[in-house]
Amino acid sequence: MIIAAREAVDLLIQAAGSWQFDDTLHGLRDREWMALRFLARANRFSRTPSALARVVGTTRATASQTVKRLEDKGYLQRQGSDQDKRSVILDVTPRGEKILSNDPITQLVDAIVKLETGAKNFRDLVRNILEQLDAPRDRHHADNCRRCIFLTEAASNVTREQQTFSCRFFRANLSESEIDLLCFNFERREGVAFPA
């Protein structure tokens, strides 16, 4: 069992070559790809420089430099926050969306889609591993709202099209499309109440 686990880790390290590289790809460094990728999938509460720094694993200063480079290339734009005038929200521009069509992880995503065990099973296995790694370090990873303790759903007498959700952490309403986006303030719910 331990041999298979070590082999799996060796293979994951090799697969990391699709998103970690020394030079640039399409003019972007691997951390810039990570930043752009995260911001394209993050909810409105997590598209901030501080959340980006935590997800990418850098300081706020380094994350700010990454954001500046992506802004200079026209891939990101800053928007002032409606709730806090000192905060900014980072939005991926149409040009940023276009460069993401050349994302180096696309081949990895396609390979996972083709797995016999299924992409959802693979996702759940990797999620389980990540949760085990997070626990001893008392840290959290970004994940979607469907699995978060802060997500609440409106009364069940509402039709599926009218169904509303809210986030207790941010005290804000969420659309159904938002609950599938990544949030850095995610905290895992025991058992999933909403379909994945």
PEJO-V691450 format. One record per residue. N is the residue number from 1. RES is the residue in one letter. PHI is phi in degrees with one decimal (NA if undefined). NEAR is the number of other C-alpha atoms within 10 Angstrom. Layout:
n=N res=RES phi=PHI near=NEAR
n=N res=RES phi=PHI near=NEAR
This chain:
n=1 res=M phi=NA near=6
n=2 res=I phi=-64.7 near=7
n=3 res=I phi=-65.8 near=8
n=4 res=A phi=-62.3 near=9
n=5 res=A phi=-65.4 near=10
n=6 res=R phi=-66.4 near=11
n=7 res=E phi=-64.1 near=12
n=8 res=A phi=-62.4 near=12
n=9 res=V phi=-64.4 near=12
n=10 res=D phi=-58.2 near=12
n=11 res=L phi=-67.8 near=11
n=12 res=L phi=-63.9 near=11
n=13 res=I phi=-62.0 near=12
n=14 res=Q phi=-66.5 near=11
n=15 res=A phi=-64.6 near=13
n=16 res=A phi=-61.0 near=13
n=17 res=G phi=-59.7 near=13
n=18 res=S phi=-77.7 near=15
n=19 res=W phi=-126.9 near=17
n=20 res=Q phi=-123.2 near=18
n=21 res=F phi=-150.4 near=12
n=22 res=D phi=-82.2 near=8
n=23 res=D phi=-95.9 near=9
n=24 res=T phi=-115.3 near=13
n=25 res=L phi=-131.6 near=14
n=26 res=H phi=56.0 near=10
n=27 res=G phi=83.0 near=11
n=28 res=L phi=-121.5 near=18
n=29 res=R phi=-79.1 near=17
n=30 res=D phi=-59.6 near=19
n=31 res=R phi=-66.9 near=18
n=32 res=E phi=-68.7 near=19
n=33 res=W phi=-61.4 near=24
n=34 res=M phi=-59.0 near=19
n=35 res=A phi=-63.1 near=21
n=36 res=L phi=-62.3 near=27
n=37 res=R phi=-60.6 near=17
n=38 res=F phi=-63.3 near=22
n=39 res=L phi=-64.3 near=24
n=40 res=A phi=-71.6 near=20
n=41 res=R phi=-106.4 near=17
n=42 res=A phi=-86.0 near=25
n=43 res=N phi=-77.6 near=21
n=44 res=R phi=-63.6 near=17
n=45 res=F phi=-82.7 near=16
n=46 res=S phi=-106.7 near=23
n=47 res=R phi=-90.9 near=24
n=48 res=T phi=-119.7 near=24
n=49 res=P phi=-59.1 near=24
n=50 res=S phi=-69.2 near=17
n=51 res=A phi=-64.6 near=21
n=52 res=L phi=-59.8 near=26
n=53 res=A phi=-58.6 near=18
n=54 res=R phi=-69.0 near=16
n=55 res=V phi=-68.1 near=18
n=56 res=V phi=-79.1 near=15
n=57 res=G phi=80.0 near=12
n=58 res=T phi=-131.1 near=14
n=59 res=T phi=-78.1 near=14
n=60 res=R phi=-63.3 near=15
n=61 res=A phi=-64.2 near=12
n=62 res=T phi=-65.7 near=14
n=63 res=A phi=-62.7 near=24
n=64 res=S phi=-64.1 near=17
n=65 res=Q phi=-65.1 near=14
n=66 res=T phi=-61.8 near=22
n=67 res=V phi=-60.5 near=23
n=68 res=K phi=-59.9 near=16
n=69 res=R phi=-62.9 near=15
n=70 res=L phi=-68.5 near=20
n=71 res=E phi=-65.8 near=18
n=72 res=D phi=-60.2 near=11
n=73 res=K phi=-86.0 near=13
n=74 res=G phi=83.7 near=14
n=75 res=Y phi=-93.1 near=21
n=76 res=L phi=-132.9 near=23
n=77 res=Q phi=-140.0 near=17
n=78 res=R phi=-94.2 near=17
n=79 res=Q phi=-126.4 near=12
n=80 res=G phi=-67.3 near=12
n=81 res=S phi=-76.6 near=15
n=82 res=D phi=-71.5 near=10
n=83 res=Q phi=-82.5 near=8
n=84 res=D phi=-135.8 near=8
n=85 res=K phi=-64.3 near=8
n=86 res=R phi=-82.8 near=8
n=87 res=S phi=-96.8 near=15
n=88 res=V phi=-126.6 near=17
n=89 res=I phi=-110.1 near=17
n=90 res=L phi=-99.0 near=25
n=91 res=D phi=-114.7 near=20
n=92 res=V phi=-77.6 near=23
n=93 res=T phi=-81.6 near=16
n=94 res=P phi=-56.0 near=12
n=95 res=R phi=-64.7 near=12
n=96 res=G phi=-65.2 near=20
n=97 res=E phi=-61.3 near=16
n=98 res=K phi=-65.7 near=12
n=99 res=I phi=-66.6 near=16
n=100 res=L phi=-64.9 near=18
n=101 res=S phi=-68.6 near=10
n=102 res=N phi=-104.2 near=11
n=103 res=D phi=-55.1 near=19
n=104 res=P phi=-63.7 near=17
n=105 res=I phi=-87.4 near=20
n=106 res=T phi=-55.4 near=14
n=107 res=Q phi=-63.9 near=11
n=108 res=L phi=-65.3 near=13
n=109 res=V phi=-60.0 near=11
n=110 res=D phi=-62.1 near=11
n=111 res=A phi=-66.1 near=11
n=112 res=I phi=-68.0 near=16
n=113 res=V phi=-58.2 near=14
n=114 res=K phi=-85.5 near=10
n=115 res=L phi=-61.2 near=12
n=116 res=E phi=-61.0 near=9
n=117 res=T phi=-72.9 near=10
n=118 res=G phi=94.6 near=11
n=119 res=A phi=-63.9 near=16
n=120 res=K phi=-65.3 near=13
n=121 res=N phi=-64.3 near=12
n=122 res=F phi=-61.4 near=15
n=123 res=R phi=-56.1 near=12
n=124 res=D phi=-66.1 near=11
n=125 res=L phi=-65.2 near=12
n=126 res=V phi=-65.5 near=12
n=127 res=R phi=-60.8 near=14
n=128 res=N phi=-61.5 near=12
n=129 res=I phi=-61.7 near=11
n=130 res=L phi=-61.9 near=13
n=131 res=E phi=-64.1 near=15
n=132 res=Q phi=-66.6 near=11
n=133 res=L phi=-71.3 near=14
n=134 res=D phi=-69.5 near=13
n=135 res=A phi=-55.4 near=10
n=136 res=P phi=-66.5 near=8
n=137 res=R phi=-93.7 near=8
n=138 res=D phi=50.7 near=7
n=139 res=R phi=-129.7 near=10
n=140 res=H phi=-126.2 near=18
n=141 res=H phi=-105.9 near=18
n=142 res=A phi=-75.9 near=19
n=143 res=D phi=-155.1 near=20
n=144 res=N phi=-87.3 near=22
n=145 res=C phi=-64.0 near=30
n=146 res=R phi=-56.0 near=24
n=147 res=R phi=-105.7 near=21
n=148 res=C phi=-98.8 near=22
n=149 res=I phi=-67.7 near=18
n=150 res=F phi=-85.2 near=18
n=151 res=L phi=-79.6 near=23
n=152 res=T phi=-125.8 near=18
n=153 res=E phi=-116.0 near=14
n=154 res=A phi=-65.8 near=11
n=155 res=A phi=-52.1 near=10
n=156 res=S phi=-74.5 near=9
n=157 res=N phi=-78.3 near=8
n=158 res=V phi=-89.6 near=10
n=159 res=T phi=-69.1 near=9
n=160 res=R phi=-56.9 near=9
n=161 res=E phi=-69.7 near=7
n=162 res=Q phi=-98.5 near=11
n=163 res=Q phi=-58.6 near=14
n=164 res=T phi=-122.6 near=17
n=165 res=F phi=-129.6 near=20
n=166 res=S phi=-144.0 near=19
n=167 res=C phi=-107.5 near=17
n=168 res=R phi=-71.8 near=12
n=169 res=F phi=-64.1 near=12
n=170 res=F phi=-95.7 near=10
n=171 res=R phi=52.8 near=10
n=172 res=A phi=-141.1 near=10
n=173 res=N phi=-75.9 near=15
n=174 res=L phi=-127.3 near=18
n=175 res=S phi=-81.9 near=12
n=176 res=E phi=-62.2 near=17
n=177 res=S phi=-68.1 near=8
n=178 res=E phi=-71.5 near=18
n=179 res=I phi=-73.8 near=21
n=180 res=D phi=-98.0 near=17
n=181 res=L phi=-88.2 near=20
n=182 res=L phi=-79.0 near=24
n=183 res=C phi=-133.3 near=24
n=184 res=F phi=-79.0 near=22
n=185 res=N phi=-90.4 near=19
n=186 res=F phi=-58.7 near=21
n=187 res=E phi=-132.9 near=20
n=188 res=R phi=-64.1 near=19
n=189 res=R phi=-92.3 near=14
n=190 res=E phi=-73.3 near=9
n=191 res=G phi=73.3 near=9
n=192 res=V phi=-94.7 near=12
n=193 res=A phi=-84.5 near=14
n=194 res=F phi=-112.8 near=13
n=195 res=P phi=-62.7 near=6
n=196 res=A phi=-89.5 near=10
